[in-house]
Amino acid sequence: MLDPRAGRARITLAIAGSDSSGGAGIQADLKAFAALGVYGVSAITALTAQNTTVILGILRVSPDFVGQQIDAVVGDFPIDATKTGMLESQAIVELVAAKVSEHRLRPLVVDPVLAASSGGQLLTPDGLAALRDHLIPLATVVTPNLAEAAILSGRSVHSVADMREAARAIHALGAGAVVITGGHLDGGSEAIDVLFDGSAFLELRAARIDTPHTHGSGCTFAACLAAALALGAPVEQAAARAKEVTTAAIRWGLPLGKGAGPVDVLYEAIHPNPPQPPMRQRLGRRAPP
């Protein structure tokens, strides 16, 4: 983020739901933006009552108010990139698509949040149809995980070859590029993501980290990608940077709560030369560096 006293800061807009546990959603997006040095603004689409094990409830935000939030920040800040996450309903998806077009909110990263890792449904069936028809065609990059890629492409995704075919199918919906994140692939010593830009594939590889504490990793990846685009990186470089930062965030994941704890995207930003991840107590206390 450029010091605004010396030059204009890069600004990224997150349009997503709120996670009361702080691990995913808007909270994860704003932390990821900060980690990459961009200023984050937001429009909240829904409030969730959730923790590391369960979603107890979802409170919808009216589409009109989502639109007001977007208009408010766009009317005051130059937006360098936009990232969408949980959109919850057809009405909000269509509203967001209309605002993206109205305000020319590009580059646009669409993280197609369909369900929570704890099992809660985060987008209605008619919302999914609207996402496919109205928002994905506006996307610079779409970032589904394996389950989301299977739903969007209409095919099973269990291997890197499957990821390639699913990426082709999702690209055909109109997106500029697709990154399928492969952290949930069974087995293997590497976590492999597949990028397809319509003409070529690129595999993004990193060592697989053996940890259950990955809550918010998908939001973090998409937000880091949007932040890198805001800083002027081309899609390939932005995806590689997002992979690098998200891998570090998983490495430093916090063992908080009774379920899967959150990733920690800020630890390496604060500690540029950290030690190896220490053994942690349940409350996530770190050994001294």
ABEGO torsion letter per residue (X at the ends): XBBAAABBBBBBBBBBBBBAAGABEAAAAAAAAAAAGBBBBBBBABBBBBBAABBABBBBBBAAAAAAAAAAAAAABBBABBBBBBAGBAAAAAAAAAAAAAAGBOBBBBBBBABBAAGBBABBAAAAAAAAAAAAAABABBBBBAAAAAAAAGBBBABAAAAAAAAAAAAAAGBABBBBBAAABBEEABBBBBBBAGABBBBBBBBBBBBABABGAAAAAAAAAAAAAAAGBBAAAAAAAAAAAAAAAAAABBBBEABBBBBBAAAAAABABBBBBBBBBAAGBBBBX
